[in-house]
């Protein structure tokens, strides 16, 4: 099979990155007034679903580097969004718990995200929006546990 010449406007990776920046820019503007950032938002989404996770669990759920998660949690703790407590059954493990402030932000923050999704996807029909979501979910699921090696 002959390789085609690279064209950024036909590169799925380039386009996905560009779309992600569009969503991030819009979400940033919408959650900034709440005192939130797009860097902490994914961790908040996970903790709103399951409060008291470990850092290791968050790393696996968010598919990010351990060091990135450690820095994110440090910022969240500094900003009064989380507290870390030793696990009751294993003192070596710390669990991450939301503060009352973070719990109170769930409604406004998720509403902001839904508003941004609606605004960014307004150019698509409902069927196209569903197809776009389904295809992204399929790509994520297929690549979630893939090794970091580009050869795999």
CNS distance restraints for C-alpha pairs under 8 A (distance, minus, plus):
assign (resid   6 and name CA) (resid  10 and name CA) 7.76 0.50 0.50
assign (resid   6 and name CA) (resid  11 and name CA) 7.25 0.50 0.50
assign (resid   7 and name CA) (resid  11 and name CA) 6.20 0.50 0.50
assign (resid   8 and name CA) (resid  14 and name CA) 6.09 0.50 0.50
assign (resid   8 and name CA) (resid  15 and name CA) 7.55 0.50 0.50
assign (resid   9 and name CA) (resid  14 and name CA) 7.45 0.50 0.50
assign (resid   9 and name CA) (resid  15 and name CA) 6.87 0.50 0.50
assign (resid  10 and name CA) (resid  15 and name CA) 7.59 0.50 0.50
assign (resid  11 and name CA) (resid  15 and name CA) 6.11 0.50 0.50
assign (resid  12 and name CA) (resid  16 and name CA) 5.89 0.50 0.50
assign (resid  13 and name CA) (resid  17 and name CA) 6.11 0.50 0.50
assign (resid  14 and name CA) (resid  18 and name CA) 6.21 0.50 0.50
assign (resid  15 and name CA) (resid  19 and name CA) 6.12 0.50 0.50
assign (resid  16 and name CA) (resid  20 and name CA) 6.06 0.50 0.50
assign (resid  17 and name CA) (resid  21 and name CA) 6.29 0.50 0.50
assign (resid  18 and name CA) (resid  22 and name CA) 6.41 0.50 0.50
assign (resid  19 and name CA) (resid  23 and name CA) 6.35 0.50 0.50
assign (resid  20 and name CA) (resid  24 and name CA) 6.02 0.50 0.50
assign (resid  21 and name CA) (resid  25 and name CA) 5.95 0.50 0.50
assign (resid  22 and name CA) (resid  26 and name CA) 6.36 0.50 0.50
assign (resid  22 and name CA) (resid 120 and name CA) 7.71 0.50 0.50
assign (resid  23 and name CA) (resid  27 and name CA) 6.02 0.50 0.50
assign (resid  23 and name CA) (resid 116 and name CA) 6.99 0.50 0.50
assign (resid  23 and name CA) (resid 117 and name CA) 7.28 0.50 0.50
assign (resid  23 and name CA) (resid 120 and name CA) 6.79 0.50 0.50
assign (resid  24 and name CA) (resid  28 and name CA) 5.86 0.50 0.50
assign (resid  24 and name CA) (resid  38 and name CA) 6.76 0.50 0.50
assign (resid  25 and name CA) (resid  29 and name CA) 6.48 0.50 0.50
assign (resid  26 and name CA) (resid  30 and name CA) 6.41 0.50 0.50
assign (resid  26 and name CA) (resid 116 and name CA) 6.10 0.50 0.50
assign (resid  27 and name CA) (resid  31 and name CA) 6.08 0.50 0.50
assign (resid  27 and name CA) (resid  38 and name CA) 7.11 0.50 0.50
assign (resid  27 and name CA) (resid 112 and name CA) 7.03 0.50 0.50
assign (resid  27 and name CA) (resid 113 and name CA) 6.15 0.50 0.50
assign (resid  27 and name CA) (resid 116 and name CA) 6.00 0.50 0.50
assign (resid  28 and name CA) (resid  32 and name CA) 5.74 0.50 0.50
assign (resid  28 and name CA) (resid  37 and name CA) 6.19 0.50 0.50
assign (resid  28 and name CA) (resid  38 and name CA) 5.99 0.50 0.50
assign (resid  29 and name CA) (resid  33 and name CA) 7.67 0.50 0.50
assign (resid  30 and name CA) (resid 112 and name CA) 5.73 0.50 0.50
assign (resid  30 and name CA) (resid 113 and name CA) 7.69 0.50 0.50
assign (resid  30 and name CA) (resid 116 and name CA) 7.65 0.50 0.50
assign (resid  31 and name CA) (resid  35 and name CA) 6.75 0.50 0.50
assign (resid  31 and name CA) (resid  36 and name CA) 5.48 0.50 0.50
assign (resid  31 and name CA) (resid  37 and name CA) 6.61 0.50 0.50
assign (resid  31 and name CA) (resid  38 and name CA) 7.99 0.50 0.50
assign (resid  31 and name CA) (resid 109 and name CA) 6.21 0.50 0.50
assign (resid  31 and name CA) (resid 112 and name CA) 6.52 0.50 0.50
assign (resid  32 and name CA) (resid  36 and name CA) 5.29 0.50 0.50
assign (resid  32 and name CA) (resid  37 and name CA) 6.23 0.50 0.50
assign (resid  34 and name CA) (resid 105 and name CA) 7.39 0.50 0.50
assign (resid  34 and name CA) (resid 108 and name CA) 7.89 0.50 0.50
assign (resid  34 and name CA) (resid 109 and name CA) 7.41 0.50 0.50
assign (resid  36 and name CA) (resid  40 and name CA) 6.90 0.50 0.50
assign (resid  36 and name CA) (resid  41 and name CA) 7.02 0.50 0.50
assign (resid  37 and name CA) (resid  41 and name CA) 6.20 0.50 0.50
assign (resid  38 and name CA) (resid  42 and name CA) 7.31 0.50 0.50
assign (resid  39 and name CA) (resid  72 and name CA) 6.96 0.50 0.50
assign (resid  40 and name CA) (resid  44 and name CA) 6.31 0.50 0.50
assign (resid  40 and name CA) (resid  72 and name CA) 6.25 0.50 0.50
assign (resid  40 and name CA) (resid  73 and name CA) 7.94 0.50 0.50
assign (resid  40 and name CA) (resid  76 and name CA) 6.88 0.50 0.50
assign (resid  41 and name CA) (resid  45 and name CA) 6.19 0.50 0.50
assign (resid  42 and name CA) (resid  46 and name CA) 6.46 0.50 0.50
assign (resid  42 and name CA) (resid  62 and name CA) 7.18 0.50 0.50
assign (resid  43 and name CA) (resid  47 and name CA) 6.15 0.50 0.50
assign (resid  43 and name CA) (resid  58 and name CA) 7.00 0.50 0.50
assign (resid  43 and name CA) (resid  62 and name CA) 7.45 0.50 0.50
assign (resid  44 and name CA) (resid  48 and name CA) 5.85 0.50 0.50
assign (resid  44 and name CA) (resid 102 and name CA) 7.82 0.50 0.50
assign (resid  45 and name CA) (resid  49 and name CA) 6.52 0.50 0.50
assign (resid  46 and name CA) (resid  50 and name CA) 6.13 0.50 0.50
assign (resid  46 and name CA) (resid  51 and name CA) 7.72 0.50 0.50
assign (resid  46 and name CA) (resid  58 and name CA) 7.42 0.50 0.50
assign (resid  46 and name CA) (resid  61 and name CA) 7.71 0.50 0.50
assign (resid  47 and name CA) (resid  51 and name CA) 4.50 0.50 0.50
assign (resid  47 and name CA) (resid  52 and name CA) 7.09 0.50 0.50
assign (resid  47 and name CA) (resid  53 and name CA) 7.02 0.50 0.50
assign (resid  47 and name CA) (resid  97 and name CA) 7.52 0.50 0.50
assign (resid  47 and name CA) (resid  98 and name CA) 7.01 0.50 0.50
assign (resid  48 and name CA) (resid  98 and name CA) 7.87 0.50 0.50
assign (resid  48 and name CA) (resid 103 and name CA) 7.12 0.50 0.50
assign (resid  48 and name CA) (resid 106 and name CA) 7.06 0.50 0.50
assign (resid  51 and name CA) (resid  96 and name CA) 7.10 0.50 0.50
assign (resid  51 and name CA) (resid  97 and name CA) 5.62 0.50 0.50
assign (resid  51 and name CA) (resid  98 and name CA) 6.52 0.50 0.50
assign (resid  52 and name CA) (resid  95 and name CA) 5.14 0.50 0.50
assign (resid  52 and name CA) (resid  96 and name CA) 4.83 0.50 0.50
assign (resid  52 and name CA) (resid  97 and name CA) 4.72 0.50 0.50
assign (resid  52 and name CA) (resid  98 and name CA) 7.63 0.50 0.50
assign (resid  53 and name CA) (resid  57 and name CA) 6.09 0.50 0.50
assign (resid  53 and name CA) (resid  58 and name CA) 6.71 0.50 0.50
assign (resid  53 and name CA) (resid  95 and name CA) 5.40 0.50 0.50
assign (resid  53 and name CA) (resid  96 and name CA) 5.50 0.50 0.50
assign (resid  53 and name CA) (resid  97 and name CA) 7.36 0.50 0.50
assign (resid  54 and name CA) (resid  58 and name CA) 6.39 0.50 0.50
assign (resid  54 and name CA) (resid  93 and name CA) 7.22 0.50 0.50
assign (resid  54 and name CA) (resid  94 and name CA) 6.04 0.50 0.50
assign (resid  54 and name CA) (resid  95 and name CA) 4.55 0.50 0.50
assign (resid  54 and name CA) (resid  96 and name CA) 5.86 0.50 0.50
assign (resid  55 and name CA) (resid  59 and name CA) 6.20 0.50 0.50
assign (resid  55 and name CA) (resid  69 and name CA) 7.18 0.50 0.50
assign (resid  55 and name CA) (resid  70 and name CA) 7.50 0.50 0.50
assign (resid  55 and name CA) (resid  94 and name CA) 7.47 0.50 0.50
assign (resid  55 and name CA) (resid  95 and name CA) 7.07 0.50 0.50
assign (resid  55 and name CA) (resid  96 and name CA) 7.04 0.50 0.50
assign (resid  56 and name CA) (resid  60 and name CA) 6.37 0.50 0.50
assign (resid  56 and name CA) (resid  66 and name CA) 7.52 0.50 0.50
assign (resid  57 and name CA) (resid  61 and name CA) 6.13 0.50 0.50
assign (resid  58 and name CA) (resid  62 and name CA) 5.93 0.50 0.50
assign (resid  58 and name CA) (resid  69 and name CA) 7.59 0.50 0.50
assign (resid  59 and name CA) (resid  63 and name CA) 5.67 0.50 0.50
assign (resid  59 and name CA) (resid  64 and name CA) 5.45 0.50 0.50
assign (resid  59 and name CA) (resid  65 and name CA) 6.52 0.50 0.50
assign (resid  59 and name CA) (resid  66 and name CA) 6.06 0.50 0.50
assign (resid  59 and name CA) (resid  69 and name CA) 6.34 0.50 0.50
assign (resid  60 and name CA) (resid  64 and name CA) 7.14 0.50 0.50
assign (resid  63 and name CA) (resid 144 and name CA) 7.07 0.50 0.50
assign (resid  64 and name CA) (resid  68 and name CA) 6.79 0.50 0.50
assign (resid  64 and name CA) (resid  69 and name CA) 6.93 0.50 0.50
assign (resid  65 and name CA) (resid  69 and name CA) 6.38 0.50 0.50
assign (resid  66 and name CA) (resid  70 and name CA) 6.19 0.50 0.50
assign (resid  67 and name CA) (resid  71 and name CA) 6.27 0.50 0.50
assign (resid  68 and name CA) (resid  72 and name CA) 6.13 0.50 0.50
assign (resid  69 and name CA) (resid  73 and name CA) 6.04 0.50 0.50
assign (resid  70 and name CA) (resid  74 and name CA) 6.18 0.50 0.50
assign (resid  71 and name CA) (resid  75 and name CA) 6.33 0.50 0.50
assign (resid  72 and name CA) (resid  76 and name CA) 6.18 0.50 0.50
assign (resid  73 and name CA) (resid  77 and name CA) 6.00 0.50 0.50
assign (resid  73 and name CA) (resid  82 and name CA) 7.67 0.50 0.50
assign (resid  74 and name CA) (resid  78 and name CA) 6.13 0.50 0.50
assign (resid  75 and name CA) (resid  79 and name CA) 6.07 0.50 0.50
assign (resid  76 and name CA) (resid  80 and name CA) 6.26 0.50 0.50
assign (resid  76 and name CA) (resid  81 and name CA) 5.14 0.50 0.50
assign (resid  76 and name CA) (resid  82 and name CA) 5.88 0.50 0.50
assign (resid  77 and name CA) (resid  81 and name CA) 5.72 0.50 0.50
assign (resid  77 and name CA) (resid  82 and name CA) 4.95 0.50 0.50
assign (resid  77 and name CA) (resid  83 and name CA) 5.94 0.50 0.50
assign (resid  77 and name CA) (resid  84 and name CA) 7.99 0.50 0.50
assign (resid  80 and name CA) (resid  99 and name CA) 6.85 0.50 0.50
assign (resid  80 and name CA) (resid 101 and name CA) 7.29 0.50 0.50
assign (resid  80 and name CA) (resid 102 and name CA) 7.74 0.50 0.50
assign (resid  81 and name CA) (resid  98 and name CA) 5.92 0.50 0.50
assign (resid  81 and name CA) (resid  99 and name CA) 5.36 0.50 0.50
assign (resid  81 and name CA) (resid 100 and name CA) 7.94 0.50 0.50
assign (resid  81 and name CA) (resid 101 and name CA) 6.33 0.50 0.50
assign (resid  81 and name CA) (resid 102 and name CA) 4.90 0.50 0.50
assign (resid  82 and name CA) (resid  96 and name CA) 6.48 0.50 0.50
assign (resid  82 and name CA) (resid  97 and name CA) 5.38 0.50 0.50
assign (resid  82 and name CA) (resid  98 and name CA) 4.40 0.50 0.50
assign (resid  82 and name CA) (resid  99 and name CA) 5.16 0.50 0.50
assign (resid  82 and name CA) (resid 102 and name CA) 7.23 0.50 0.50
assign (resid  83 and name CA) (resid  96 and name CA) 5.98 0.50 0.50
assign (resid  83 and name CA) (resid  97 and name CA) 5.31 0.50 0.50
assign (resid  83 and name CA) (resid  98 and name CA) 6.40 0.50 0.50
assign (resid  83 and name CA) (resid  99 and name CA) 6.64 0.50 0.50
assign (resid  84 and name CA) (resid  94 and name CA) 6.06 0.50 0.50
assign (resid  84 and name CA) (resid  95 and name CA) 5.55 0.50 0.50
assign (resid  84 and name CA) (resid  96 and name CA) 4.69 0.50 0.50
assign (resid  84 and name CA) (resid  97 and name CA) 6.11 0.50 0.50
assign (resid  85 and name CA) (resid  94 and name CA) 5.32 0.50 0.50
assign (resid  85 and name CA) (resid  95 and name CA) 5.38 0.50 0.50
assign (resid  85 and name CA) (resid  96 and name CA) 6.70 0.50 0.50
assign (resid  85 and name CA) (resid  97 and name CA) 7.57 0.50 0.50
assign (resid  86 and name CA) (resid  90 and name CA) 7.42 0.50 0.50
assign (resid  86 and name CA) (resid  91 and name CA) 5.35 0.50 0.50
assign (resid  86 and name CA) (resid  92 and name CA) 6.98 0.50 0.50
assign (resid  86 and name CA) (resid  93 and name CA) 5.76 0.50 0.50
assign (resid  86 and name CA) (resid  94 and name CA) 4.31 0.50 0.50
assign (resid  86 and name CA) (resid  95 and name CA) 6.07 0.50 0.50
assign (resid  87 and name CA) (resid  91 and name CA) 5.43 0.50 0.50
assign (resid  87 and name CA) (resid  92 and name CA) 7.38 0.50 0.50
assign (resid  87 and name CA) (resid  93 and name CA) 5.42 0.50 0.50
assign (resid  87 and name CA) (resid  94 and name CA) 5.47 0.50 0.50
assign (resid  87 and name CA) (resid  95 and name CA) 5.90 0.50 0.50
assign (resid  98 and name CA) (resid 102 and name CA) 5.77 0.50 0.50
assign (resid  98 and name CA) (resid 103 and name CA) 6.36 0.50 0.50
assign (resid  99 and name CA) (resid 103 and name CA) 6.32 0.50 0.50
assign (resid 100 and name CA) (resid 104 and name CA) 6.14 0.50 0.50
assign (resid 101 and name CA) (resid 105 and name CA) 6.50 0.50 0.50
assign (resid 102 and name CA) (resid 106 and name CA) 6.84 0.50 0.50
assign (resid 105 and name CA) (resid 109 and name CA) 5.78 0.50 0.50
assign (resid 106 and name CA) (resid 110 and name CA) 5.95 0.50 0.50
assign (resid 107 and name CA) (resid 111 and name CA) 6.03 0.50 0.50
assign (resid 108 and name CA) (resid 112 and name CA) 6.15 0.50 0.50
assign (resid 109 and name CA) (resid 113 and name CA) 6.33 0.50 0.50
assign (resid 110 and name CA) (resid 114 and name CA) 6.13 0.50 0.50
assign (resid 111 and name CA) (resid 115 and name CA) 6.09 0.50 0.50
assign (resid 112 and name CA) (resid 116 and name CA) 6.19 0.50 0.50
assign (resid 113 and name CA) (resid 117 and name CA) 6.14 0.50 0.50
assign (resid 114 and name CA) (resid 118 and name CA) 6.15 0.50 0.50
assign (resid 115 and name CA) (resid 119 and name CA) 6.15 0.50 0.50
assign (resid 116 and name CA) (resid 120 and name CA) 5.99 0.50 0.50
assign (resid 117 and name CA) (resid 121 and name CA) 5.96 0.50 0.50
assign (resid 118 and name CA) (resid 122 and name CA) 5.76 0.50 0.50
assign (resid 121 and name CA) (resid 129 and name CA) 6.75 0.50 0.50
assign (resid 124 and name CA) (resid 128 and name CA) 5.56 0.50 0.50
assign (resid 124 and name CA) (resid 129 and name CA) 5.88 0.50 0.50
assign (resid 125 and name CA) (resid 129 and name CA) 6.13 0.50 0.50
assign (resid 126 and name CA) (resid 130 and name CA) 6.25 0.50 0.50
assign (resid 127 and name CA) (resid 131 and name CA) 6.15 0.50 0.50
assign (resid 128 and name CA) (resid 132 and name CA) 5.97 0.50 0.50
assign (resid 129 and name CA) (resid 133 and name CA) 6.23 0.50 0.50
assign (resid 130 and name CA) (resid 134 and name CA) 6.08 0.50 0.50
assign (resid 131 and name CA) (resid 135 and name CA) 6.08 0.50 0.50
assign (resid 132 and name CA) (resid 136 and name CA) 6.25 0.50 0.50
assign (resid 133 and name CA) (resid 137 and name CA) 6.16 0.50 0.50
assign (resid 134 and name CA) (resid 138 and name CA) 6.19 0.50 0.50
assign (resid 135 and name CA) (resid 139 and name CA) 6.29 0.50 0.50
assign (resid 136 and name CA) (resid 140 and name CA) 6.17 0.50 0.50
assign (resid 137 and name CA) (resid 141 and name CA) 6.05 0.50 0.50
assign (resid 138 and name CA) (resid 142 and name CA) 6.14 0.50 0.50
assign (resid 139 and name CA) (resid 143 and name CA) 6.20 0.50 0.50
assign (resid 140 and name CA) (resid 144 and name CA) 5.58 0.50 0.50
assign (resid 142 and name CA) (resid 146 and name CA) 7.78 0.50 0.50
assign (resid 146 and name CA) (resid 152 and name CA) 7.43 0.50 0.50
assign (resid 147 and name CA) (resid 152 and name CA) 6.92 0.50 0.50
